[in-house]
Amino acid sequence: MSTLPLVSKDDRTFALAQVWERENRVSSEEKVIKVFLGGLPETPDGLVGEWAKVDGQTRLHNNFFCAVFKPFSKVTTDCFDQVQAYYTLTQIQRYLQSLGIDVKGAIGSAHDGKDHPIVAHVNAVEDMNAWFSFQSDDLTFGTSKDKWHLASDGDIVGHEAHHLILHHRNKNLGKWYAGEGRSIHEGFSDAGPAFFMDDPEMSEDFPPARGMPENKNVGLRTVDNSLNLDEVGHEEHSRGRVYGGFFWGLKKRLQSAIEAGMRSEVCGELNDFDIAVASCKAADVIAFIMHEHAIYYLSKSPDSVEFINAVYRSAYAFLKKFPEDAKYCASILDDIIIEGKARRMLRTEETPKEPANMASFAPIDLSQYLHDLEVRNGPSDFVLDQEVLSITGGRKSYQQYFTLPDGRSVKVLGAGISAITDENGAIVEISDMDVVPFLSRDFNRNTSVTPQKAVQRAADVARQNYLQADSARRKFDKLVTFDKKSSEEFKAVQMEYRIALEASESAKSLNLEDANLVLIPGSDDLHYEFEMGLSLYYVNARTGETMVKPDALWD
């Protein structure tokens, strides 16, 4: 297992607990191990630590050694669920920090530069769902109507945690208009826990929760697949299987290379321990490249080719940064191209370019660059909306805005510039492929719908959507057992209900300051954008028509 020691020299308390031997109940065969929970203060009061802040239905204070199951049941206790979630969140972040991935810095940069533990709400809803919310920047886990607690599954917790981590390294990828971004998010968040545990199955607990037989070799999804983009639909979890499979495919290729090198050194066959070492080493390397690839996008709405380019840049940077690993990783750049073609992500012979921050490029003068950009495209404002520094370099993302004749600012969704920096934050490569030329972008500047009317319209639609979602949810209230079909329907209905409920609650406090003018890709009309909990509402500034888009990522 690719993980850090259970106790760190920096830990100031030794809080004894028990957690699953592996990721979850099924993969652990219900076996638990005793551990000391790291990251807690000397006198803990609840699971509030350096890396994670977890709450649930019960207040734990300083007693974390919990009963695993409820009496005469295979449903885990709320106490155990909280501890399992805390342990998973802490160990994953420590693992990534040990690889050189500055998780703490990336998350902290969105919170005024202060350390900010991942916040998780355990057993907070009855849904058979878990999600990461962009707006509240936290994780929520359901109970499946108290039949299976999702927070008890380390794969589910790890999946949602990786959504949050990726968001803080590149927040563009989760947007509803981000091209392949949300599918990449899903693949990344399946592969992350797989590398951490060196186990390709994602949530072995999920199938029995859907009425299927228990099998510790079968999960909800697996990254050990050979799927390509032509074989899947447009749904993000379905496409995510291809991106997750891509990363696991790289891991398998690298593991083979490492094993070959080890065999040549010992002049013989490898034993099980040697193979396990090679597997973990390969998982660590590809996990590093996968996490670092987030900073190497030059588009806010990447397609599969830009995805491969970002991974290629990340791998190139890894080889430059860690030349001692080049002995076993020499073929990794070629492997990325081979795997990308096999997954139908690359359809030409074009070879990705090396990242500018790994070569002798002079820093770019941003002010001069923006001046030249304005001369070509007309006036726009570009506002820095995310900056991330890492061990191989960094990235800066600038959001584009138009200014109307009356002085009002319009956010152009999906538009702006993306820049790669060196380790000191100096821009060495910049892309304007997402810039929308003000001089040629024809759009209707009519805003006959006032902000007051837009607020009222958003609130009215939110209430209507809630009533419809609540009616659909009630049909499942008396459902006692689940099969695969009914569980999928239940998940979908609960998700729609949760989105509608959050929106209806947000609608109660909407005010004029919440009505932000935006220009949506593919639309000629301006819209008012409203943050509504787990969704975004867009009210057409000319017609009043309203549409809803997701602003969260689900399991």
Backbone torsions as a table, in degrees:
resi	resn	phi	psi	omega
1	MET	NA	130.2	178.8
2	SER	-82.4	96.1	-179.0
3	THR	-156.0	167.2	179.7
4	LEU	-88.9	165.9	173.6
5	PRO	-55.3	150.2	-176.2
6	LEU	-67.0	-25.8	-179.0
7	VAL	-123.2	129.7	178.0
8	SER	-101.0	152.4	177.8
9	LYS	-64.5	-17.7	179.6
10	ASP	-86.1	-9.1	179.8
11	ASP	-69.1	138.3	-177.4
12	ARG	-108.2	1.8	178.4
13	THR	-144.9	157.0	178.4
14	PHE	-122.0	82.7	-178.5
15	ALA	-90.8	110.0	-176.9
16	LEU	-76.1	137.3	179.5
17	ALA	-150.3	172.0	172.0
18	GLN	-128.0	139.6	-177.4
19	VAL	-137.3	171.4	178.7
20	TRP	-61.3	148.3	175.7
21	GLU	-65.2	-36.8	175.6
22	ARG	-116.7	-137.0	-175.2
23	GLU	-82.3	-36.0	-169.9
24	ASN	-153.2	-177.2	-175.5
25	ARG	-61.0	-47.6	-175.1
26	VAL	-69.4	-48.1	-178.6
27	SER	-66.5	-25.7	178.8
28	SER	-89.1	-5.1	-174.4
29	GLU	52.6	38.2	177.7
30	GLU	66.1	15.1	177.6
31	LYS	-88.3	141.4	178.5
32	VAL	-120.7	161.8	175.2
33	ILE	-127.9	155.8	176.8
34	LYS	-91.1	133.9	-179.2
35	VAL	-138.0	163.3	167.8
36	PHE	-101.6	128.2	-179.8
37	LEU	-76.6	124.2	-178.4
38	GLY	-89.8	163.4	172.6
39	GLY	82.8	-0.3	-179.0
40	LEU	-86.4	154.8	176.3
41	PRO	-71.2	173.0	-177.2
42	GLU	-59.9	-40.0	178.6
43	THR	-121.2	82.4	-175.4
44	PRO	-68.6	146.6	172.3
45	ASP	-131.3	83.9	-173.1
46	GLY	93.2	175.6	-177.0
47	LEU	-88.8	68.6	178.3
48	VAL	-118.7	103.1	-174.2
49	GLY	-128.2	-169.7	-178.1
50	GLU	-65.7	-35.2	-172.7
51	TRP	-108.0	-24.9	-174.4
52	ALA	-146.6	150.2	175.2
53	LYS	-132.0	110.2	-171.4
54	VAL	-120.4	134.1	173.1
55	ASP	-128.1	165.2	-179.1
56	GLY	-154.1	-155.2	-178.3
57	GLN	-79.3	-19.7	-179.4
58	THR	-123.5	148.8	177.0
59	ARG	-88.4	122.8	-171.9
60	LEU	-91.5	-21.2	-177.6
61	HIS	56.4	-113.4	-177.3
62	ASN	-124.6	18.7	178.1
63	ASN	-111.5	107.6	-173.7
64	PHE	-114.7	7.2	177.3
65	PHE	-92.0	97.2	-166.7
66	CYS	-107.6	151.6	168.2
67	ALA	-63.1	140.5	-176.2
68	VAL	-76.5	-51.5	-173.8
69	PHE	-113.1	153.3	167.9
70	LYS	-67.9	155.6	-178.3
71	PRO	-55.8	132.2	175.8
72	PHE	56.3	40.0	-174.7
73	SER	-152.1	158.2	171.0
74	LYS	-102.0	9.9	174.5
75	VAL	-84.8	129.0	-176.5
76	THR	-74.7	157.8	179.1
77	THR	-79.8	155.7	178.1
78	ASP	-60.8	-38.6	178.7
79	CYS	-60.5	-48.7	179.6
80	PHE	-62.3	-41.8	-179.1
81	ASP	-59.5	-44.5	179.9
82	GLN	-62.0	-45.5	-179.3
83	VAL	-63.9	-43.8	179.7
84	GLN	-61.4	-43.0	179.1
85	ALA	-64.6	-45.2	179.6
86	TYR	-60.1	-46.9	-178.5
87	TYR	-60.7	-46.4	-179.3
88	THR	-62.2	-47.6	-179.4
89	LEU	-61.3	-41.3	-179.4
90	THR	-67.7	-47.8	-176.3
91	GLN	-67.0	-37.5	178.5
92	ILE	-63.2	-45.2	-179.1
93	GLN	-67.1	-38.7	176.4
94	ARG	-63.9	-40.2	177.5
95	TYR	-59.6	-48.2	-178.8
96	LEU	-64.9	-39.8	176.8
97	GLN	-61.3	-36.9	179.8
98	SER	-66.4	-25.4	177.2
99	LEU	-82.0	-11.4	-177.0
100	GLY	101.6	8.0	178.1
101	ILE	-88.5	115.8	-176.0
102	ASP	-83.1	75.4	179.7
103	VAL	-63.7	-45.5	-176.7
104	LYS	-60.7	-41.8	179.4
105	GLY	-67.2	-40.1	-179.4
106	ALA	-64.8	-44.7	179.1
107	ILE	-68.5	-42.2	-179.4
108	GLY	-63.2	-29.9	-178.9
109	SER	-63.3	-23.4	177.3
110	ALA	-88.6	-0.2	-178.6
111	HIS	-129.7	53.3	177.0
112	ASP	58.7	29.7	177.1
113	GLY	75.4	7.8	-178.3
114	LYS	-96.3	148.8	175.1
115	ASP	-57.3	134.8	-175.8
116	HIS	-140.8	106.8	179.3
117	PRO	-65.8	153.1	174.1
118	ILE	-67.3	128.0	-178.3
119	VAL	-96.5	128.8	-179.4
120	ALA	-131.9	132.1	177.8
121	HIS	-106.6	108.6	-173.5
122	VAL	-92.1	134.7	178.2
123	ASN	54.3	38.2	-175.2
124	ALA	-82.6	-20.5	-178.3
125	VAL	-139.8	164.9	-179.1
126	GLU	-89.1	3.9	-174.4
127	ASP	-68.4	153.9	167.2
128	MET	-90.7	57.4	-175.9
129	ASN	-149.4	158.3	169.1
130	ALA	-140.8	151.1	-177.5
131	TRP	-155.0	160.6	170.7
132	PHE	-111.3	125.6	-179.6
133	SER	-99.0	125.1	176.3
134	PHE	-65.0	-41.0	-172.2
135	GLN	-71.7	-40.0	179.8
136	SER	-97.1	-8.3	176.5
137	ASP	55.1	49.4	179.2
138	ASP	-148.4	172.6	-178.7
139	LEU	-111.9	144.9	178.0
140	THR	-132.5	138.9	-177.4
141	PHE	-129.2	135.4	-177.8
142	GLY	-95.8	179.1	-176.2
143	THR	-115.5	-1.2	-175.2
144	SER	52.9	48.4	-178.4
145	LYS	54.9	39.2	177.5
146	ASP	64.2	26.8	176.1
147	LYS	-102.2	-25.6	176.5
148	TRP	-160.6	122.7	-177.4
149	HIS	-91.3	115.6	-173.1
150	LEU	-64.6	-28.6	-179.4
151	ALA	-69.2	-15.0	177.9
152	SER	-76.7	-8.4	-178.1
153	ASP	-102.3	112.9	-178.5
154	GLY	-61.6	-28.7	177.1
155	ASP	-67.0	-41.9	178.8
156	ILE	-64.6	-46.3	178.9
157	VAL	-61.4	-44.8	179.4
158	GLY	-64.3	-37.1	178.4
159	HIS	-61.2	-50.6	-179.5
160	GLU	-66.0	-36.7	177.9
161	ALA	-62.0	-38.4	179.5
162	HIS	-70.1	-30.7	171.3
163	HIS	-58.7	-47.7	-178.7
164	LEU	-63.4	-43.8	-178.5
165	ILE	-63.8	-45.5	179.1
166	LEU	-63.6	-39.0	178.4
167	HIS	-58.1	-38.1	-178.5
168	HIS	-81.9	-5.7	172.9
169	ARG	-103.7	-23.3	175.3
170	ASN	-161.5	93.6	-173.7
171	LYS	-75.7	-9.9	179.2
172	ASN	-70.2	-30.4	-171.0
173	LEU	-65.8	-24.2	-177.6
174	GLY	-89.6	-3.1	-177.2
175	LYS	-68.8	149.9	-177.7
176	TRP	-67.0	-18.9	-178.6
177	TYR	-106.3	20.7	-170.7
178	ALA	-91.4	31.4	177.6
179	GLY	61.4	-120.7	178.1
180	GLU	-84.5	3.9	-170.9
181	GLY	-55.8	-46.9	-176.7
182	ARG	-70.6	-31.2	174.4
183	SER	-68.7	-40.3	174.8
184	ILE	-60.4	-41.4	177.4
185	HIS	-55.3	-46.7	-177.3
186	GLU	-66.6	-42.6	178.1
187	GLY	-64.6	-42.4	176.6
188	PHE	-58.3	-43.1	-174.3
189	SER	-79.7	-16.5	168.1
190	ASP	-81.1	-41.5	-176.5
191	ALA	-71.0	-32.6	-178.0
192	GLY	-57.0	-57.0	176.3
193	PRO	-61.9	-30.9	179.0
194	ALA	-64.0	-42.3	177.7
195	PHE	-69.2	-39.4	-179.3
196	PHE	-59.9	-44.0	-179.0
197	MET	-97.0	-5.1	-174.3
198	ASP	52.5	50.6	-176.9
199	ASP	-146.8	117.8	-173.1
200	PRO	-76.4	-14.2	-177.1
201	GLU	-78.6	133.9	-179.3
202	MET	-103.2	105.1	175.1
203	SER	65.7	82.6	174.0
204	GLU	-70.1	-15.4	177.2
205	ASP	-75.4	-22.3	-171.9
206	PHE	-68.2	-46.8	-178.7
207	PRO	-54.4	-48.2	178.4
208	PRO	-63.6	-27.5	176.6
209	ALA	-68.4	-18.1	178.8
210	ARG	-102.7	15.3	176.6
211	GLY	85.3	14.3	180.0
212	MET	-101.6	161.4	-179.0
213	PRO	-64.0	149.1	175.4
214	GLU	-73.9	135.8	177.8
215	ASN	-157.1	115.3	-176.0
216	LYS	-71.0	-3.2	176.1
217	ASN	-104.1	5.6	-178.6
218	VAL	-131.6	122.7	178.9
219	GLY	-115.3	-171.7	176.1
220	LEU	-61.8	-42.5	175.8
221	ARG	-143.6	166.9	173.7
222	THR	-138.0	142.7	175.2
223	VAL	-88.5	-6.9	176.4
224	ASP	-86.6	76.3	-177.4
225	ASN	-141.0	168.5	178.8
226	SER	-118.5	24.1	-177.5
227	LEU	-64.4	150.0	170.8
228	ASN	-125.1	168.6	-172.6
229	LEU	-65.7	-22.6	178.6
230	ASP	-75.2	-14.8	-174.9
231	GLU	-98.4	-2.2	-177.2
232	VAL	-122.5	164.5	179.6
233	GLY	-86.3	-157.1	-176.5
234	HIS	-96.6	-10.9	-179.4
235	GLU	-64.3	137.0	-168.4
236	GLU	-65.2	-34.7	177.8
237	HIS	-69.1	-37.1	178.9
238	SER	-65.3	-47.9	178.3
239	ARG	-68.2	-31.5	178.9
240	GLY	-59.4	-28.6	178.2
241	ARG	-60.4	-32.7	179.7
242	VAL	-71.2	-43.1	-179.4
243	TYR	-69.3	-40.0	174.8
244	GLY	-63.8	-41.4	177.8
245	GLY	-63.4	-34.9	176.7
246	PHE	-58.1	-49.2	-178.5
247	PHE	-64.8	-40.9	178.9
248	TRP	-67.5	-34.0	175.6
249	GLY	-61.7	-41.1	175.2
250	LEU	-61.8	-40.5	179.8
251	LYS	-61.6	-43.0	-179.2
252	LYS	-66.3	-39.6	177.7
253	ARG	-64.0	-44.1	-179.7
254	LEU	-66.8	-40.0	178.7
255	GLN	-59.6	-40.9	178.2
256	SER	-61.8	-40.4	179.0
257	ALA	-66.3	-41.3	179.1
258	ILE	-64.6	-43.5	179.1
259	GLU	-63.0	-39.2	178.6
260	ALA	-63.1	-41.4	177.7
261	GLY	-64.5	-40.1	179.2
262	MET	-66.4	-38.4	179.4
263	ARG	-64.7	-37.9	179.4
264	SER	-67.7	-28.9	179.7
265	GLU	-75.5	-36.9	-178.2
266	VAL	-95.1	-6.0	-179.9
267	CYS	54.8	45.6	-179.9
268	GLY	-177.8	-171.5	-179.5
269	GLU	-80.6	158.2	-178.8
270	LEU	-94.7	147.7	173.8
271	ASN	-88.9	177.4	-176.6
272	ASP	-60.6	-37.3	179.7
273	PHE	-64.7	-43.9	179.0
274	ASP	-60.8	-41.7	179.7
275	ILE	-65.2	-39.7	177.7
276	ALA	-63.9	-39.4	177.4
277	VAL	-62.8	-44.5	179.2
278	ALA	-62.8	-40.1	180.0
279	SER	-63.8	-45.7	-179.7
280	CYS	-66.6	-39.4	178.5
281	LYS	-62.2	-44.5	178.4
282	ALA	-63.1	-41.6	178.6
283	ALA	-61.4	-41.8	-179.3
284	ASP	-63.6	-45.2	-177.9
285	VAL	-64.5	-48.0	-178.1
286	ILE	-70.0	-33.2	174.8
287	ALA	-60.8	-42.9	178.0
288	PHE	-61.2	-49.8	-178.9
289	ILE	-61.6	-40.4	-179.9
290	MET	-62.4	-46.3	-179.4
291	HIS	-67.7	-41.4	-179.2
292	GLU	-69.6	-24.4	-177.0
293	HIS	-61.4	-22.0	-177.9
294	ALA	-61.9	-26.1	-177.6
295	ILE	-87.9	-5.2	-172.4
296	TYR	-104.9	16.5	174.7
297	TYR	-80.3	136.0	175.2
298	LEU	-107.4	12.1	176.0
299	SER	-137.3	145.2	175.6
300	LYS	-81.1	-16.6	-179.6
301	SER	-129.7	71.6	-171.5
302	PRO	-71.2	147.5	167.3
303	ASP	-98.0	-173.8	-176.5
304	SER	-67.3	-29.3	178.4
305	VAL	-68.1	-43.6	177.9
306	GLU	-65.4	-32.4	173.9
307	PHE	-59.9	-49.3	179.2
308	ILE	-61.6	-41.5	178.1
309	ASN	-58.3	-42.6	-178.8
310	ALA	-65.8	-42.3	178.4
311	VAL	-65.3	-40.6	179.6
312	TYR	-62.1	-45.9	178.3
313	ARG	-60.2	-41.3	-179.4
314	SER	-64.0	-43.8	179.5
315	ALA	-65.5	-40.1	177.4
316	TYR	-60.7	-44.3	179.0
317	ALA	-63.7	-38.2	178.0
318	PHE	-60.5	-46.4	-178.6
319	LEU	-64.0	-36.3	177.9
320	LYS	-70.8	-38.6	-176.2
321	LYS	-76.2	-34.8	-176.3
322	PHE	-125.2	70.2	-176.9
323	PRO	-61.9	-22.1	179.7
324	GLU	-66.1	-20.1	179.2
325	ASP	-90.7	-5.6	-175.3
326	ALA	-64.7	-22.0	-177.9
327	LYS	-57.5	-43.9	-178.5
328	TYR	-95.8	-15.1	-172.1
329	CYS	-107.7	15.6	-173.3
330	ALA	-60.0	-30.1	-175.7
331	SER	-93.4	5.3	-169.6
332	ILE	-65.9	-34.3	178.9
333	LEU	-66.2	-41.6	175.9
334	ASP	-65.8	-37.7	179.8
335	ASP	-62.1	-36.7	178.8
336	ILE	-61.8	-42.9	178.9
337	ILE	-66.2	-44.7	-179.1
338	ILE	-62.4	-47.1	-179.2
339	GLU	-66.3	-38.3	179.1
340	GLY	-63.0	-39.8	177.7
341	LYS	-69.6	-40.1	179.5
342	ALA	-63.4	-31.7	-179.9
343	ARG	-88.3	4.5	-178.6
344	ARG	60.8	33.6	174.8
345	MET	-91.5	-30.2	175.5
346	LEU	-113.8	132.1	-178.5
347	ARG	-124.5	6.3	178.0
348	THR	-128.9	177.0	178.9
349	GLU	-93.3	7.8	-178.6
350	GLU	-65.0	131.7	-179.4
351	THR	-95.4	132.2	177.2
352	PRO	-58.8	155.9	-178.8
353	LYS	-95.6	154.6	175.1
354	GLU	-69.0	151.0	178.9
355	PRO	-71.3	141.8	-177.0
356	ALA	-65.3	-27.2	-177.5
357	ASN	-75.1	-5.0	176.4
358	MET	-104.5	9.4	179.8
359	ALA	-128.5	-178.9	-176.3
360	SER	-90.2	67.2	178.3
361	PHE	-97.7	138.1	177.1
362	ALA	-76.2	144.3	177.2
363	PRO	-57.1	146.8	-179.1
364	ILE	-92.9	135.9	176.3
365	ASP	-80.7	105.4	-174.4
366	LEU	-63.9	-41.0	-178.1
367	SER	-62.2	-40.7	178.1
368	GLN	-68.7	-38.7	178.7
369	TYR	-61.5	-45.5	-179.6
370	LEU	-66.8	-35.3	177.2
371	HIS	-62.7	-46.7	179.5
372	ASP	-64.2	-35.9	179.1
373	LEU	-64.5	-40.8	-179.9
374	GLU	-67.8	-35.6	177.8
375	VAL	-62.2	-39.5	-177.5
376	ARG	-78.6	-39.2	-167.4
377	ASN	-114.0	-8.7	-175.8
378	GLY	96.3	172.4	-173.2
379	PRO	-69.3	136.9	173.8
380	SER	-154.7	155.5	171.2
381	ASP	-106.1	139.9	177.2
382	PHE	-122.7	114.8	-173.8
383	VAL	-110.5	127.7	177.4
384	LEU	-62.1	119.4	-178.5
385	ASP	-117.6	-4.7	172.1
386	GLN	-164.8	136.4	175.0
387	GLU	-135.8	128.1	-178.8
388	VAL	-131.5	128.3	173.3
389	LEU	-109.2	143.9	-179.7
390	SER	-141.8	-175.5	-175.5
391	ILE	-70.5	-24.2	179.3
392	THR	-104.8	-8.3	-178.6
393	GLY	158.0	-137.6	179.8
394	GLY	-176.1	-178.6	178.5
395	ARG	-144.8	152.1	173.2
396	LYS	-129.2	134.6	179.8
397	SER	-117.8	130.0	-179.0
398	TYR	-117.9	127.4	179.1
399	GLN	-88.1	135.5	-179.3
400	GLN	-90.5	140.4	176.8
401	TYR	-132.1	142.3	167.8
402	PHE	-99.6	156.7	173.7
403	THR	-118.3	123.9	179.0
404	LEU	-75.2	161.3	180.0
405	PRO	-55.3	-28.6	-179.9
406	ASP	-86.8	5.8	175.9
407	GLY	95.0	-7.5	-179.7
408	ARG	-72.4	144.3	-178.2
409	SER	-95.4	139.4	-179.9
410	VAL	-122.5	121.0	176.1
411	LYS	-79.8	125.9	-178.8
412	VAL	-95.7	103.2	-172.9
413	LEU	-63.4	133.6	179.4
414	GLY	77.8	3.3	-175.7
415	ALA	-109.4	151.0	178.3
416	GLY	147.4	-163.6	178.9
417	ILE	-124.6	149.8	179.0
418	SER	-122.3	137.1	-175.8
419	ALA	-132.8	142.0	172.2
420	ILE	-102.0	137.9	-177.5
421	THR	-118.5	165.8	169.8
422	ASP	-82.2	-174.4	-174.6
423	GLU	-67.1	-15.6	179.7
424	ASN	-97.2	1.2	178.1
425	GLY	92.1	2.3	178.3
426	ALA	-77.6	133.1	-178.1
427	ILE	-72.7	125.7	179.7
428	VAL	-119.8	-12.6	176.2
429	GLU	-150.6	139.1	-175.7
430	ILE	-143.5	147.0	-178.2
431	SER	-129.4	135.8	175.9
432	ASP	-113.6	22.8	-177.5
433	MET	-63.7	-21.0	-179.9
434	ASP	-98.7	1.9	-179.4
435	VAL	-70.8	133.3	176.5
436	VAL	-100.2	115.7	-178.1
437	PRO	-65.5	122.9	179.6
438	PHE	-64.3	-34.0	-175.6
439	LEU	-70.4	-26.8	-175.8
440	SER	-113.9	-9.8	-179.9
441	ARG	-81.0	104.7	-178.3
442	ASP	-86.8	120.2	177.1
443	PHE	-145.7	155.6	-177.4
444	ASN	-79.4	117.5	-178.8
445	ARG	-86.7	4.8	-179.7
446	ASN	-69.5	124.4	176.0
447	THR	-125.4	60.3	-179.4
448	SER	-65.6	-24.0	172.9
449	VAL	-82.4	116.4	-178.1
450	THR	-75.6	161.9	174.9
451	PRO	-55.7	-37.8	178.7
452	GLN	-60.9	-46.0	179.4
453	LYS	-66.6	-35.7	179.6
454	ALA	-65.5	-40.9	177.3
455	VAL	-60.5	-46.0	-179.4
456	GLN	-65.3	-40.3	-179.9
457	ARG	-64.0	-44.8	179.1
458	ALA	-61.1	-42.2	179.9
459	ALA	-65.3	-42.3	179.7
460	ASP	-63.2	-45.6	-179.7
461	VAL	-64.8	-38.9	178.8
462	ALA	-60.7	-42.2	178.9
463	ARG	-66.4	-42.0	178.2
464	GLN	-62.1	-44.0	180.0
465	ASN	-63.6	-36.6	179.1
466	TYR	-65.2	-44.6	-179.4
467	LEU	-61.1	-41.3	179.3
468	GLN	-67.0	-43.9	-178.9
469	ALA	-67.5	-37.1	179.5
470	ASP	-66.8	-38.2	178.1
471	SER	-63.7	-42.6	178.7
472	ALA	-65.9	-37.6	-179.0
473	ARG	-65.0	-37.2	-176.2
474	ARG	-61.4	-24.9	179.3
475	LYS	-65.1	-22.5	-177.6
476	PHE	-98.8	-2.5	-174.8
477	ASP	-61.6	-31.8	-176.7
478	LYS	-97.4	7.5	179.8
479	LEU	-72.5	123.7	-174.8
480	VAL	-96.6	-46.0	-178.7
481	THR	-119.4	157.0	-178.6
482	PHE	-119.3	139.0	162.4
483	ASP	-111.0	-177.8	-174.6
484	LYS	-59.4	-45.1	-177.6
485	LYS	-66.0	-48.6	-177.1
486	SER	-66.8	-33.4	179.3
487	SER	-68.5	-37.2	176.9
488	GLU	-65.7	-41.6	177.6
489	GLU	-64.6	-41.7	179.0
490	PHE	-60.7	-45.0	179.0
491	LYS	-59.8	-44.7	-178.0
492	ALA	-66.1	-43.9	179.9
493	VAL	-65.1	-43.6	179.0
494	GLN	-63.4	-38.2	178.9
495	MET	-64.0	-46.8	178.8
496	GLU	-62.7	-39.9	178.0
497	TYR	-63.4	-44.9	-177.9
498	ARG	-63.7	-42.1	178.0
499	ILE	-61.7	-44.7	-179.0
500	ALA	-67.3	-39.9	179.1
501	LEU	-63.2	-46.9	179.4
502	GLU	-61.3	-39.8	179.9
503	ALA	-66.6	-41.2	-179.7
504	SER	-65.7	-35.3	176.5
505	GLU	-68.9	-42.0	178.4
506	SER	-63.6	-33.7	-177.6
507	ALA	-61.7	-26.7	-177.4
508	LYS	-67.0	-22.6	-176.4
509	SER	-117.5	14.4	179.1
510	LEU	-64.4	142.6	174.0
511	ASN	-141.0	178.9	-174.1
512	LEU	-62.2	-31.7	-178.9
513	GLU	-66.9	-17.5	-179.6
514	ASP	-82.2	-11.4	-176.6
515	ALA	-88.7	98.6	-177.6
516	ASN	-106.3	127.2	179.5
517	LEU	-73.1	133.0	178.3
518	VAL	-137.7	157.7	172.2
519	LEU	-112.9	117.6	-173.5
520	ILE	-89.4	139.6	176.5
521	PRO	-54.9	130.4	177.2
522	GLY	84.4	-1.9	-179.5
523	SER	-110.7	143.4	176.9
524	ASP	-95.2	-3.4	-179.9
525	ASP	-107.1	148.7	170.7
526	LEU	-74.7	153.0	177.8
527	HIS	-132.9	153.6	168.6
528	TYR	-93.7	128.1	178.9
529	GLU	-101.8	134.5	178.1
530	PHE	-127.0	131.5	172.3
531	GLU	-81.8	121.5	-172.1
532	MET	-127.1	48.9	175.7
533	GLY	85.9	-92.0	179.9
534	LEU	-105.8	8.6	-177.4
535	SER	-146.6	170.1	174.3
536	LEU	-120.2	132.3	176.5
537	TYR	-104.4	136.6	178.7
538	TYR	-123.0	116.8	178.6
539	VAL	-104.4	120.2	179.9
540	ASN	-61.6	125.0	-175.1
541	ALA	-74.0	-8.6	178.1
542	ARG	-104.8	-41.9	-173.0
543	THR	-108.6	-21.1	-176.3
544	GLY	85.4	-4.0	177.1
545	GLU	-61.6	145.2	-173.1
546	THR	-125.6	137.6	173.9
547	MET	-130.2	157.2	-175.7
548	VAL	-121.0	135.2	178.5
549	LYS	-128.8	152.1	-177.9
550	PRO	-71.8	146.9	174.2
551	ASP	-136.8	39.4	177.4
552	ALA	-155.3	164.6	175.7
553	LEU	-122.2	131.9	-173.7
554	TRP	-107.4	168.5	-177.9
555	ASP	-64.9	NA	NA
